[in-house]
């Protein structure tokens, strides 16, 4: 496995884990949901942006390095 594939997989797994955490929190409801749901949404957006940045960077790296 190439190093850039590992970074891409880790970033995608982080997005999925945060999404699952947010979904579980919303399903449970209660005070924790009220206090943390917005924060978890922000985390998800940040990690999604990071994953997209990693993906685009890998595409550019492969294009210019003949990989």
PyMOL commands that set and color helices and strands:
alter all, ss='L'
color gray80, all
select helices_A, chain A and resi 3-28+30-64
alter helices_A, ss='H'
color red, helices_A
deselect
rebuild
show_as cartoon
